[in-house]
Amino acid sequence: MRVNVNQTKSLKDWLATSLAARLWLWLAISLTLSLTLFRDFWISLPTMLSPDWVFGQNHASSWGVLTLCLIFLWLKRKEVRKGMSESAKLKYKNSKMNFAFYILNFEALLGMALVVGAVLMPSSGDFLIFQVLLAWLGVFTMIFGRKAAKIPAILLVIYGFAISFPLVIERFAEEAYARTVIIPLTGLMNIMSYPWHIEGQWAHWESFGGEPISVVITAACAGPATMGVFIALFALMMLDMPLPPKKAVGLFLFGVVGTWVQSFIRLIFLVLVGYYLGKDALWTAHYWTIYLLFPLWYLFFAYLYFRQAGRLPEVRRKQELEYTLVTETQ
C-alpha cells in the first residue's frame, strides 16, 4: 500500500507543479468537452472556414478580430506563463496535495460557471466559436487560476463584443442606425440633383442608362460590423500600448467618427456606381469595397495612434535607452 500511496503522491506532485502536464490536461479536457457538448461547432467548422462563408457572407471581420486576439495572446505568452507558474506554486502550497482543494476553491467554481454558461448559451451560428472558446477558458481558469486567465479572458471579451455589436444594433436599433446614413445621403443626393427618392428604408433611383434601381438601406449598410471591429482593435491597441485618458478619449472619438465616415463614403460610392454603371456593378462594388476602405482607414488611424503613443515620456525614455545600448555595443 505504501508504494501505491507514494506513486499517487508523485503523480499529484507532477500534475500540480508541471506546466506541460497541466497544459496537456487542459487540452484533453477542453477537446473532450467541445467534442461532446459542442458538436455543431465541429460540424459547421468546414463551412465557417470556407471563402464563401467568410467573404460571401461578410464574416471576415469576426475571423480578423479573432486572429488578432490570438496574435496578441501569443505576444503576451510570457505574462500568461508567469501567471500559470505563480498559480501552480500557490495551489501546490495551499492544497498540501489535497486535490479536494481544486474542486472547492473559488477559481474552480468560476471556471465551472464559465463552462456551464457556454453550454447554456442559446445555439446560434454567430456564437459557435465564442461558445467553444468560453468553455475552454473555463477549463483553463479551473486548472491555471484567475491570474493566468486574465489576458485570455480580456481577449475573449473583445472578440465577443466584436461579433455581438452588429447583431445588437440590427436587433434593437435597426431603423435608427440605418437613418444615420439615410438622412445625410438623401440630403447629399438632393443637393447634387440626382434622381433620388426615399420611402422608409427603401431608396429608388434611375441609372444614367435609364435602369430603375431599388435597394433597401439597412443598419448593416451604416457599418455596425466595422464599428465593432474598430472598437475591438482600439481595445487591443490600448492593451498593448496604453495612452493617457485624455489622449485615449480624443483618439477614440475621432476613430468612431472616422469609421462612420468611411462607411458613409462607401455608401455614396455604391450609389454613384449604381447610377453610372447599373445595378450589377453596384452589387459587385458592394462585395469588395468593404474589404478595401476600412483597412485603408484603419491603417491611417493606427499611424496616428502609434505616433501619439511614441510621444509618451516613458516610450521616449525606453527608445533612448535602447539607442544608448546599441551605440555602446558598437
MODELLER restraints for C-alpha pairs under 7 A, 6 or more apart:
rsr = mdl.restraints
at = mdl.atoms
rsr.add(forms.Gaussian(group=physical.xy_distance, feature=features.Distance(at['CA:12:A'], at['CA:97:A']), mean=6.57, stdev=0.5))
rsr.add(forms.Gaussian(group=physical.xy_distance, feature=features.Distance(at['CA:15:A'], at['CA:21:A']), mean=5.89, stdev=0.5))
rsr.add(forms.Gaussian(group=physical.xy_distance, feature=features.Distance(at['CA:15:A'], at['CA:22:A']), mean=6.12, stdev=0.5))
rsr.add(forms.Gaussian(group=physical.xy_distance, feature=features.Distance(at['CA:16:A'], at['CA:88:A']), mean=6.26, stdev=0.5))
rsr.add(forms.Gaussian(group=physical.xy_distance, feature=features.Distance(at['CA:16:A'], at['CA:92:A']), mean=5.98, stdev=0.5))
rsr.add(forms.Gaussian(group=physical.xy_distance, feature=features.Distance(at['CA:17:A'], at['CA:88:A']), mean=5.82, stdev=0.5))
rsr.add(forms.Gaussian(group=physical.xy_distance, feature=features.Distance(at['CA:17:A'], at['CA:89:A']), mean=6.97, stdev=0.5))
rsr.add(forms.Gaussian(group=physical.xy_distance, feature=features.Distance(at['CA:26:A'], at['CA:139:A']), mean=6.42, stdev=0.5))
rsr.add(forms.Gaussian(group=physical.xy_distance, feature=features.Distance(at['CA:26:A'], at['CA:140:A']), mean=6.22, stdev=0.5))
rsr.add(forms.Gaussian(group=physical.xy_distance, feature=features.Distance(at['CA:26:A'], at['CA:143:A']), mean=7.00, stdev=0.5))
rsr.add(forms.Gaussian(group=physical.xy_distance, feature=features.Distance(at['CA:30:A'], at['CA:136:A']), mean=5.35, stdev=0.5))
rsr.add(forms.Gaussian(group=physical.xy_distance, feature=features.Distance(at['CA:30:A'], at['CA:139:A']), mean=6.62, stdev=0.5))
rsr.add(forms.Gaussian(group=physical.xy_distance, feature=features.Distance(at['CA:34:A'], at['CA:132:A']), mean=6.32, stdev=0.5))
rsr.add(forms.Gaussian(group=physical.xy_distance, feature=features.Distance(at['CA:38:A'], at['CA:132:A']), mean=6.99, stdev=0.5))
rsr.add(forms.Gaussian(group=physical.xy_distance, feature=features.Distance(at['CA:41:A'], at['CA:128:A']), mean=5.68, stdev=0.5))
rsr.add(forms.Gaussian(group=physical.xy_distance, feature=features.Distance(at['CA:41:A'], at['CA:129:A']), mean=6.93, stdev=0.5))
rsr.add(forms.Gaussian(group=physical.xy_distance, feature=features.Distance(at['CA:47:A'], at['CA:53:A']), mean=6.55, stdev=0.5))
rsr.add(forms.Gaussian(group=physical.xy_distance, feature=features.Distance(at['CA:48:A'], at['CA:54:A']), mean=6.63, stdev=0.5))
rsr.add(forms.Gaussian(group=physical.xy_distance, feature=features.Distance(at['CA:53:A'], at['CA:59:A']), mean=6.69, stdev=0.5))
rsr.add(forms.Gaussian(group=physical.xy_distance, feature=features.Distance(at['CA:54:A'], at['CA:60:A']), mean=4.98, stdev=0.5))
rsr.add(forms.Gaussian(group=physical.xy_distance, feature=features.Distance(at['CA:61:A'], at['CA:229:A']), mean=6.63, stdev=0.5))
rsr.add(forms.Gaussian(group=physical.xy_distance, feature=features.Distance(at['CA:62:A'], at['CA:162:A']), mean=6.71, stdev=0.5))
rsr.add(forms.Gaussian(group=physical.xy_distance, feature=features.Distance(at['CA:62:A'], at['CA:163:A']), mean=5.95, stdev=0.5))
rsr.add(forms.Gaussian(group=physical.xy_distance, feature=features.Distance(at['CA:65:A'], at['CA:159:A']), mean=6.27, stdev=0.5))
rsr.add(forms.Gaussian(group=physical.xy_distance, feature=features.Distance(at['CA:65:A'], at['CA:229:A']), mean=6.78, stdev=0.5))
rsr.add(forms.Gaussian(group=physical.xy_distance, feature=features.Distance(at['CA:66:A'], at['CA:159:A']), mean=6.05, stdev=0.5))
rsr.add(forms.Gaussian(group=physical.xy_distance, feature=features.Distance(at['CA:69:A'], at['CA:155:A']), mean=5.85, stdev=0.5))
rsr.add(forms.Gaussian(group=physical.xy_distance, feature=features.Distance(at['CA:73:A'], at['CA:152:A']), mean=6.87, stdev=0.5))
rsr.add(forms.Gaussian(group=physical.xy_distance, feature=features.Distance(at['CA:80:A'], at['CA:148:A']), mean=5.05, stdev=0.5))
rsr.add(forms.Gaussian(group=physical.xy_distance, feature=features.Distance(at['CA:81:A'], at['CA:148:A']), mean=6.97, stdev=0.5))
rsr.add(forms.Gaussian(group=physical.xy_distance, feature=features.Distance(at['CA:83:A'], at['CA:147:A']), mean=5.27, stdev=0.5))
rsr.add(forms.Gaussian(group=physical.xy_distance, feature=features.Distance(at['CA:83:A'], at['CA:148:A']), mean=4.16, stdev=0.5))
rsr.add(forms.Gaussian(group=physical.xy_distance, feature=features.Distance(at['CA:84:A'], at['CA:144:A']), mean=5.33, stdev=0.5))
rsr.add(forms.Gaussian(group=physical.xy_distance, feature=features.Distance(at['CA:84:A'], at['CA:148:A']), mean=4.98, stdev=0.5))
rsr.add(forms.Gaussian(group=physical.xy_distance, feature=features.Distance(at['CA:87:A'], at['CA:144:A']), mean=5.98, stdev=0.5))
rsr.add(forms.Gaussian(group=physical.xy_distance, feature=features.Distance(at['CA:87:A'], at['CA:145:A']), mean=5.89, stdev=0.5))
rsr.add(forms.Gaussian(group=physical.xy_distance, feature=features.Distance(at['CA:88:A'], at['CA:144:A']), mean=6.85, stdev=0.5))
rsr.add(forms.Gaussian(group=physical.xy_distance, feature=features.Distance(at['CA:95:A'], at['CA:101:A']), mean=5.39, stdev=0.5))
rsr.add(forms.Gaussian(group=physical.xy_distance, feature=features.Distance(at['CA:102:A'], at['CA:108:A']), mean=6.23, stdev=0.5))
rsr.add(forms.Gaussian(group=physical.xy_distance, feature=features.Distance(at['CA:107:A'], at['CA:141:A']), mean=6.34, stdev=0.5))
rsr.add(forms.Gaussian(group=physical.xy_distance, feature=features.Distance(at['CA:107:A'], at['CA:142:A']), mean=5.64, stdev=0.5))
rsr.add(forms.Gaussian(group=physical.xy_distance, feature=features.Distance(at['CA:107:A'], at['CA:145:A']), mean=5.71, stdev=0.5))
rsr.add(forms.Gaussian(group=physical.xy_distance, feature=features.Distance(at['CA:107:A'], at['CA:146:A']), mean=6.37, stdev=0.5))
rsr.add(forms.Gaussian(group=physical.xy_distance, feature=features.Distance(at['CA:108:A'], at['CA:141:A']), mean=6.84, stdev=0.5))
rsr.add(forms.Gaussian(group=physical.xy_distance, feature=features.Distance(at['CA:108:A'], at['CA:142:A']), mean=4.17, stdev=0.5))
rsr.add(forms.Gaussian(group=physical.xy_distance, feature=features.Distance(at['CA:111:A'], at['CA:138:A']), mean=3.91, stdev=0.5))
rsr.add(forms.Gaussian(group=physical.xy_distance, feature=features.Distance(at['CA:111:A'], at['CA:139:A']), mean=5.77, stdev=0.5))
rsr.add(forms.Gaussian(group=physical.xy_distance, feature=features.Distance(at['CA:111:A'], at['CA:141:A']), mean=5.07, stdev=0.5))
rsr.add(forms.Gaussian(group=physical.xy_distance, feature=features.Distance(at['CA:111:A'], at['CA:142:A']), mean=4.86, stdev=0.5))
rsr.add(forms.Gaussian(group=physical.xy_distance, feature=features.Distance(at['CA:112:A'], at['CA:138:A']), mean=6.05, stdev=0.5))
rsr.add(forms.Gaussian(group=physical.xy_distance, feature=features.Distance(at['CA:114:A'], at['CA:134:A']), mean=6.43, stdev=0.5))
rsr.add(forms.Gaussian(group=physical.xy_distance, feature=features.Distance(at['CA:114:A'], at['CA:135:A']), mean=6.17, stdev=0.5))
rsr.add(forms.Gaussian(group=physical.xy_distance, feature=features.Distance(at['CA:114:A'], at['CA:138:A']), mean=4.84, stdev=0.5))
rsr.add(forms.Gaussian(group=physical.xy_distance, feature=features.Distance(at['CA:115:A'], at['CA:134:A']), mean=6.70, stdev=0.5))
rsr.add(forms.Gaussian(group=physical.xy_distance, feature=features.Distance(at['CA:115:A'], at['CA:135:A']), mean=4.35, stdev=0.5))
rsr.add(forms.Gaussian(group=physical.xy_distance, feature=features.Distance(at['CA:115:A'], at['CA:138:A']), mean=5.17, stdev=0.5))
rsr.add(forms.Gaussian(group=physical.xy_distance, feature=features.Distance(at['CA:118:A'], at['CA:131:A']), mean=4.98, stdev=0.5))
rsr.add(forms.Gaussian(group=physical.xy_distance, feature=features.Distance(at['CA:118:A'], at['CA:134:A']), mean=5.84, stdev=0.5))
rsr.add(forms.Gaussian(group=physical.xy_distance, feature=features.Distance(at['CA:118:A'], at['CA:135:A']), mean=5.57, stdev=0.5))
rsr.add(forms.Gaussian(group=physical.xy_distance, feature=features.Distance(at['CA:130:A'], at['CA:160:A']), mean=6.66, stdev=0.5))
rsr.add(forms.Gaussian(group=physical.xy_distance, feature=features.Distance(at['CA:140:A'], at['CA:149:A']), mean=6.78, stdev=0.5))
rsr.add(forms.Gaussian(group=physical.xy_distance, feature=features.Distance(at['CA:141:A'], at['CA:149:A']), mean=5.65, stdev=0.5))
rsr.add(forms.Gaussian(group=physical.xy_distance, feature=features.Distance(at['CA:158:A'], at['CA:232:A']), mean=5.49, stdev=0.5))
rsr.add(forms.Gaussian(group=physical.xy_distance, feature=features.Distance(at['CA:161:A'], at['CA:228:A']), mean=6.97, stdev=0.5))
rsr.add(forms.Gaussian(group=physical.xy_distance, feature=features.Distance(at['CA:162:A'], at['CA:228:A']), mean=4.68, stdev=0.5))
rsr.add(forms.Gaussian(group=physical.xy_distance, feature=features.Distance(at['CA:162:A'], at['CA:229:A']), mean=5.45, stdev=0.5))
rsr.add(forms.Gaussian(group=physical.xy_distance, feature=features.Distance(at['CA:162:A'], at['CA:232:A']), mean=5.90, stdev=0.5))
rsr.add(forms.Gaussian(group=physical.xy_distance, feature=features.Distance(at['CA:165:A'], at['CA:224:A']), mean=6.89, stdev=0.5))
rsr.add(forms.Gaussian(group=physical.xy_distance, feature=features.Distance(at['CA:165:A'], at['CA:228:A']), mean=5.63, stdev=0.5))
rsr.add(forms.Gaussian(group=physical.xy_distance, feature=features.Distance(at['CA:166:A'], at['CA:224:A']), mean=4.80, stdev=0.5))
rsr.add(forms.Gaussian(group=physical.xy_distance, feature=features.Distance(at['CA:166:A'], at['CA:225:A']), mean=5.07, stdev=0.5))
rsr.add(forms.Gaussian(group=physical.xy_distance, feature=features.Distance(at['CA:166:A'], at['CA:228:A']), mean=6.74, stdev=0.5))
rsr.add(forms.Gaussian(group=physical.xy_distance, feature=features.Distance(at['CA:169:A'], at['CA:224:A']), mean=6.99, stdev=0.5))
rsr.add(forms.Gaussian(group=physical.xy_distance, feature=features.Distance(at['CA:170:A'], at['CA:219:A']), mean=6.05, stdev=0.5))
rsr.add(forms.Gaussian(group=physical.xy_distance, feature=features.Distance(at['CA:174:A'], at['CA:218:A']), mean=6.87, stdev=0.5))
rsr.add(forms.Gaussian(group=physical.xy_distance, feature=features.Distance(at['CA:174:A'], at['CA:219:A']), mean=5.10, stdev=0.5))
rsr.add(forms.Gaussian(group=physical.xy_distance, feature=features.Distance(at['CA:175:A'], at['CA:219:A']), mean=6.55, stdev=0.5))
rsr.add(forms.Gaussian(group=physical.xy_distance, feature=features.Distance(at['CA:177:A'], at['CA:219:A']), mean=5.31, stdev=0.5))
rsr.add(forms.Gaussian(group=physical.xy_distance, feature=features.Distance(at['CA:177:A'], at['CA:222:A']), mean=6.84, stdev=0.5))
rsr.add(forms.Gaussian(group=physical.xy_distance, feature=features.Distance(at['CA:178:A'], at['CA:217:A']), mean=6.55, stdev=0.5))
rsr.add(forms.Gaussian(group=physical.xy_distance, feature=features.Distance(at['CA:178:A'], at['CA:218:A']), mean=5.30, stdev=0.5))
rsr.add(forms.Gaussian(group=physical.xy_distance, feature=features.Distance(at['CA:178:A'], at['CA:219:A']), mean=4.16, stdev=0.5))
rsr.add(forms.Gaussian(group=physical.xy_distance, feature=features.Distance(at['CA:178:A'], at['CA:222:A']), mean=5.79, stdev=0.5))
rsr.add(forms.Gaussian(group=physical.xy_distance, feature=features.Distance(at['CA:181:A'], at['CA:222:A']), mean=6.00, stdev=0.5))
rsr.add(forms.Gaussian(group=physical.xy_distance, feature=features.Distance(at['CA:181:A'], at['CA:264:A']), mean=6.31, stdev=0.5))
rsr.add(forms.Gaussian(group=physical.xy_distance, feature=features.Distance(at['CA:189:A'], at['CA:196:A']), mean=6.49, stdev=0.5))
rsr.add(forms.Gaussian(group=physical.xy_distance, feature=features.Distance(at['CA:190:A'], at['CA:196:A']), mean=6.97, stdev=0.5))
rsr.add(forms.Gaussian(group=physical.xy_distance, feature=features.Distance(at['CA:195:A'], at['CA:205:A']), mean=5.43, stdev=0.5))
rsr.add(forms.Gaussian(group=physical.xy_distance, feature=features.Distance(at['CA:195:A'], at['CA:206:A']), mean=6.37, stdev=0.5))
rsr.add(forms.Gaussian(group=physical.xy_distance, feature=features.Distance(at['CA:196:A'], at['CA:204:A']), mean=5.97, stdev=0.5))
rsr.add(forms.Gaussian(group=physical.xy_distance, feature=features.Distance(at['CA:196:A'], at['CA:205:A']), mean=4.82, stdev=0.5))
rsr.add(forms.Gaussian(group=physical.xy_distance, feature=features.Distance(at['CA:197:A'], at['CA:203:A']), mean=5.85, stdev=0.5))
rsr.add(forms.Gaussian(group=physical.xy_distance, feature=features.Distance(at['CA:197:A'], at['CA:204:A']), mean=5.09, stdev=0.5))
rsr.add(forms.Gaussian(group=physical.xy_distance, feature=features.Distance(at['CA:197:A'], at['CA:205:A']), mean=6.28, stdev=0.5))
rsr.add(forms.Gaussian(group=physical.xy_distance, feature=features.Distance(at['CA:198:A'], at['CA:204:A']), mean=6.26, stdev=0.5))
rsr.add(forms.Gaussian(group=physical.xy_distance, feature=features.Distance(at['CA:201:A'], at['CA:216:A']), mean=5.52, stdev=0.5))
rsr.add(forms.Gaussian(group=physical.xy_distance, feature=features.Distance(at['CA:201:A'], at['CA:217:A']), mean=5.34, stdev=0.5))
rsr.add(forms.Gaussian(group=physical.xy_distance, feature=features.Distance(at['CA:201:A'], at['CA:218:A']), mean=6.83, stdev=0.5))
rsr.add(forms.Gaussian(group=physical.xy_distance, feature=features.Distance(at['CA:202:A'], at['CA:214:A']), mean=6.80, stdev=0.5))
rsr.add(forms.Gaussian(group=physical.xy_distance, feature=features.Distance(at['CA:202:A'], at['CA:215:A']), mean=5.72, stdev=0.5))
rsr.add(forms.Gaussian(group=physical.xy_distance, feature=features.Distance(at['CA:202:A'], at['CA:216:A']), mean=4.34, stdev=0.5))
rsr.add(forms.Gaussian(group=physical.xy_distance, feature=features.Distance(at['CA:202:A'], at['CA:217:A']), mean=6.18, stdev=0.5))
rsr.add(forms.Gaussian(group=physical.xy_distance, feature=features.Distance(at['CA:203:A'], at['CA:214:A']), mean=5.63, stdev=0.5))
rsr.add(forms.Gaussian(group=physical.xy_distance, feature=features.Distance(at['CA:203:A'], at['CA:215:A']), mean=5.43, stdev=0.5))
rsr.add(forms.Gaussian(group=physical.xy_distance, feature=features.Distance(at['CA:203:A'], at['CA:216:A']), mean=6.09, stdev=0.5))
rsr.add(forms.Gaussian(group=physical.xy_distance, feature=features.Distance(at['CA:204:A'], at['CA:213:A']), mean=5.73, stdev=0.5))
rsr.add(forms.Gaussian(group=physical.xy_distance, feature=features.Distance(at['CA:204:A'], at['CA:214:A']), mean=4.51, stdev=0.5))
rsr.add(forms.Gaussian(group=physical.xy_distance, feature=features.Distance(at['CA:204:A'], at['CA:215:A']), mean=6.76, stdev=0.5))
rsr.add(forms.Gaussian(group=physical.xy_distance, feature=features.Distance(at['CA:205:A'], at['CA:212:A']), mean=6.07, stdev=0.5))
rsr.add(forms.Gaussian(group=physical.xy_distance, feature=features.Distance(at['CA:205:A'], at['CA:213:A']), mean=5.42, stdev=0.5))
rsr.add(forms.Gaussian(group=physical.xy_distance, feature=features.Distance(at['CA:205:A'], at['CA:214:A']), mean=6.67, stdev=0.5))
rsr.add(forms.Gaussian(group=physical.xy_distance, feature=features.Distance(at['CA:206:A'], at['CA:212:A']), mean=4.49, stdev=0.5))
rsr.add(forms.Gaussian(group=physical.xy_distance, feature=features.Distance(at['CA:206:A'], at['CA:213:A']), mean=5.78, stdev=0.5))
rsr.add(forms.Gaussian(group=physical.xy_distance, feature=features.Distance(at['CA:206:A'], at['CA:275:A']), mean=6.60, stdev=0.5))
rsr.add(forms.Gaussian(group=physical.xy_distance, feature=features.Distance(at['CA:207:A'], at['CA:213:A']), mean=6.98, stdev=0.5))
rsr.add(forms.Gaussian(group=physical.xy_distance, feature=features.Distance(at['CA:207:A'], at['CA:274:A']), mean=6.31, stdev=0.5))
rsr.add(forms.Gaussian(group=physical.xy_distance, feature=features.Distance(at['CA:207:A'], at['CA:275:A']), mean=3.95, stdev=0.5))
rsr.add(forms.Gaussian(group=physical.xy_distance, feature=features.Distance(at['CA:207:A'], at['CA:276:A']), mean=5.97, stdev=0.5))
rsr.add(forms.Gaussian(group=physical.xy_distance, feature=features.Distance(at['CA:207:A'], at['CA:278:A']), mean=5.87, stdev=0.5))
rsr.add(forms.Gaussian(group=physical.xy_distance, feature=features.Distance(at['CA:208:A'], at['CA:275:A']), mean=5.48, stdev=0.5))
rsr.add(forms.Gaussian(group=physical.xy_distance, feature=features.Distance(at['CA:208:A'], at['CA:276:A']), mean=5.24, stdev=0.5))
rsr.add(forms.Gaussian(group=physical.xy_distance, feature=features.Distance(at['CA:211:A'], at['CA:278:A']), mean=6.86, stdev=0.5))
rsr.add(forms.Gaussian(group=physical.xy_distance, feature=features.Distance(at['CA:213:A'], at['CA:279:A']), mean=6.45, stdev=0.5))
rsr.add(forms.Gaussian(group=physical.xy_distance, feature=features.Distance(at['CA:222:A'], at['CA:263:A']), mean=5.96, stdev=0.5))
rsr.add(forms.Gaussian(group=physical.xy_distance, feature=features.Distance(at['CA:222:A'], at['CA:264:A']), mean=6.80, stdev=0.5))
rsr.add(forms.Gaussian(group=physical.xy_distance, feature=features.Distance(at['CA:223:A'], at['CA:260:A']), mean=6.96, stdev=0.5))
rsr.add(forms.Gaussian(group=physical.xy_distance, feature=features.Distance(at['CA:223:A'], at['CA:263:A']), mean=5.60, stdev=0.5))
rsr.add(forms.Gaussian(group=physical.xy_distance, feature=features.Distance(at['CA:227:A'], at['CA:259:A']), mean=6.25, stdev=0.5))
rsr.add(forms.Gaussian(group=physical.xy_distance, feature=features.Distance(at['CA:241:A'], at['CA:309:A']), mean=6.84, stdev=0.5))
rsr.add(forms.Gaussian(group=physical.xy_distance, feature=features.Distance(at['CA:243:A'], at['CA:309:A']), mean=6.24, stdev=0.5))
rsr.add(forms.Gaussian(group=physical.xy_distance, feature=features.Distance(at['CA:255:A'], at['CA:301:A']), mean=6.93, stdev=0.5))
rsr.add(forms.Gaussian(group=physical.xy_distance, feature=features.Distance(at['CA:262:A'], at['CA:293:A']), mean=6.72, stdev=0.5))
rsr.add(forms.Gaussian(group=physical.xy_distance, feature=features.Distance(at['CA:262:A'], at['CA:294:A']), mean=6.79, stdev=0.5))
rsr.add(forms.Gaussian(group=physical.xy_distance, feature=features.Distance(at['CA:266:A'], at['CA:289:A']), mean=6.97, stdev=0.5))
rsr.add(forms.Gaussian(group=physical.xy_distance, feature=features.Distance(at['CA:270:A'], at['CA:282:A']), mean=5.66, stdev=0.5))
rsr.add(forms.Gaussian(group=physical.xy_distance, feature=features.Distance(at['CA:270:A'], at['CA:285:A']), mean=6.57, stdev=0.5))
rsr.add(forms.Gaussian(group=physical.xy_distance, feature=features.Distance(at['CA:270:A'], at['CA:286:A']), mean=6.57, stdev=0.5))
rsr.add(forms.Gaussian(group=physical.xy_distance, feature=features.Distance(at['CA:273:A'], at['CA:281:A']), mean=6.55, stdev=0.5))
rsr.add(forms.Gaussian(group=physical.xy_distance, feature=features.Distance(at['CA:273:A'], at['CA:282:A']), mean=5.50, stdev=0.5))
rsr.add(forms.Gaussian(group=physical.xy_distance, feature=features.Distance(at['CA:274:A'], at['CA:281:A']), mean=6.40, stdev=0.5))
rsr.add(forms.Gaussian(group=physical.xy_distance, feature=features.Distance(at['CA:274:A'], at['CA:282:A']), mean=4.69, stdev=0.5))
rsr.add(forms.Gaussian(group=physical.xy_distance, feature=features.Distance(at['CA:310:A'], at['CA:316:A']), mean=6.66, stdev=0.5))
